[in-house]
Amino acid sequence: MDEYLLEVRGLKTHFLGNKGEIAAVDGVDFAVKKGETLCIVGESGCGKSVTSMSILKLLPPEGKIVEGNIFFKGNDLVKMSESNMTAIRGNEISMIFQEPMTSLNPVYTVGKQIGEAIRLHQHLDKKQTREKVIEMLKLVGIPAPEKRVDEYPHELSGGMRQRVMIAMALSCNPELLIADEPTTALDVTIQAQILELLKEIKNRLNTSIIMITHDLGVVAEVADYVLVMYAGEVVEYCDVKTLYKKPLHPYTQGLLNSLPKIEETKEMLNIIEGTVPSLYDMPSGCKFWPRCPYAQDVCKKERPKLYEKDNHKVKCFLYRDFEKGEINYGA
Amino acid sequence: MKRYISRRILVSIPTFFGITILVFLVSSLASGSPLELLLSNQNISEAEIKRQSIKLGLDQPLYIQYFKWMGNMLTGNLGESYRTMQPVMDMIINGLGATFLLAITAVILACLISLPFGIQSARYQNKAWDNISSVFSFFATSTPSFFLGLVFLYFFSVKLKILPIGGMNDIGQENNVLSLLKHLIMPAIILSFQMVGTLIQFIRSSMLEVMKEDYVRTARAKGLKERVVIIKHVLRNSLIPVVTYLGMEIPLLLGGAVVTEQVFSWPGLGLLMIKSIAARDYPVVLGITVLVAVAVLVFNIITDLIYGLLDPRIRYD
């Protein structure tokens, strides 16, 4: 256990909606080692972001962790007090958000906003903070950092703002960086630059990264391990090469299948039939069966376990004899 | 910035003249002439009334009267009061000091009371604090100030006898600050009360809006304490509606808090206004109205400049 930087066990996060309590995250397990990148993949609303917000305990007031543990360097964050959490946030674990356009406060300069975290956690004086901010801006590849440091967010482009967010997140040398769809709001060339930057930083500072995305292209680019989520649950968890070579879960297969391929000249793209079920109205048994091409009777009645072989975990009855060695690769 | 201010001032000039024309016309349409009081007295002869009318310039056509009034005003002369025969300018300046003191104290009090209430109720939305402050703010907004003023007078001046019943100073104590404060406290509280209710609601809803912003989440993710997040990141971004409200409210207060000044006999412009209206003393009524108009114009510009200080995205070029 000690070799993991972060270990999430049986995490359940519920939201109090107006139609009752819903399980946004319904028993999620994963672990991240030092210097590793884990990608959490899934459709909108599958609980990726809630999982990441649960780690930092930054859930909105209606959200609550009801079960599970989140061990960070051996300490359970779920049980940690709010004041101890503030010492971890932005310092040992920091976060980059999806929307660079709105994630910076419009009324303070970029330098002030990055400096805030530095002064808070590293207790530097004003002059040292400013130097450190300029150094960070340089690190994330912002030109003329001495000038940019005094500018306001609205004076910067989206890509620049995301670089500022990254500079802010890295300013206290965190051990874990959580990036919640960091490139979704950016155009493709800027996306590539930001991913390149994250990879470079990871290699240079040996930071562990949890990257949340719905873009399988991004996953292939940066991930060491991949966690596929569906309706608040982990459906498949393995290393990135295995996932692309031997995807096991019908959902993962569907996802990979729906990527347009360069050698195909079909008019129609492959899709996964149906839609994600409403969190208020989950099907009994396996949550994916209404959309699954291999659904059997047992899928409708019982919930599958996470079956494991050779560090490849999958939640599907097709693989229930997995542990016995009889591998049946589905279709 | 300088260009912006001078442009705004230039635009204000025609507005100002427009207001003066309107105000002058409306006052001339008002029923009742300053000579009415003389007319009701049987012992005064027609000839005497005519003589008075010529003396006050009331026999002239309306536009001549306006131009005379306007011309005098540009040289700083607002005419003479029909009632006291004093220059209107002196009377206004006399009252303005008292009104200004009362208004500023009330505004500061209102901010001091409503900020903590508003902040706490946004922070603990729909919890006990929020409910208490909502009830308090509805109470504050809906209680008429003449009523609350009388209740205060009854308790603090009549029953408990700890505060004076009215006026600004005790006789012979004109330079005694403590006595001034004792006189000031009740009218200032009453006057601030109306603002407190509105301000609490403005601060609360504006903060709740800002608390949903992504940058507030960023601030929390940095590890800032909740108190710092609220004060530095939420409050600062919530102040624009508050500034807008104060920018509209302050010039009206400078025209005199008519009801409050009346209840507490506070010798400000509100009291002067009431007395002058009752006596059909048009030069004074016009003078105070013009003063309020100028205050509105000035505070509009000040409000716009404060927006720029609060939000760097607002530019003036």
Contacts between the chains, C-beta under 8 A, distances in Angstrom:
chain1	res1	chain2	res2	distance
A	56	B	221	6.2
A	58	B	217	6.3
A	58	B	220	5.5
A	58	B	221	6.1
A	61	B	125	7.9
A	82	B	226	7.7
A	83	B	225	7.8
A	86	B	223	4.7
A	86	B	224	7.1
A	86	B	225	5.7
A	87	B	223	6.6
A	88	B	223	7.1
A	89	B	220	7.1
A	89	B	221	5.7
A	89	B	222	6.6
A	89	B	223	3.8
A	90	B	221	6.0
A	90	B	222	3.8
A	90	B	223	3.6
A	90	B	224	7.7
A	91	B	223	5.6
A	94	B	221	6.6
A	94	B	222	7.6
A	95	B	221	4.5
A	97	B	214	6.1
A	97	B	217	6.9
A	97	B	218	6.5
A	97	B	221	7.8
A	99	B	214	5.3
A	102	B	213	6.6
A	102	B	214	4.2
A	102	B	215	6.5
A	103	B	214	4.4
A	103	B	215	5.7
A	103	B	217	7.4
A	103	B	218	4.9
A	104	B	215	5.7
A	104	B	218	6.8
A	105	B	215	4.2
A	105	B	218	7.3
A	105	B	219	6.9
A	105	B	233	5.5
A	105	B	237	7.1
A	106	B	215	7.4
A	106	B	237	7.3
A	106	B	311	6.7
A	106	B	312	7.2
A	106	B	313	5.8
A	107	B	236	5.6
A	107	B	237	6.0
A	107	B	310	6.9
A	107	B	311	5.8
A	107	B	312	6.2
A	113	B	218	8.0
A	116	B	219	7.8
A	116	B	222	6.1
A	116	B	224	6.9
A	117	B	222	4.3
A	117	B	223	6.6
A	120	B	222	6.9
A	120	B	223	6.0
A	120	B	224	6.6
A	121	B	223	6.4
A	152	B	312	4.6
A	152	B	313	7.2
A	154	B	312	7.4
A	154	B	313	5.0
A	165	B	218	7.4
A	168	B	218	7.6
A	168	B	222	7.1
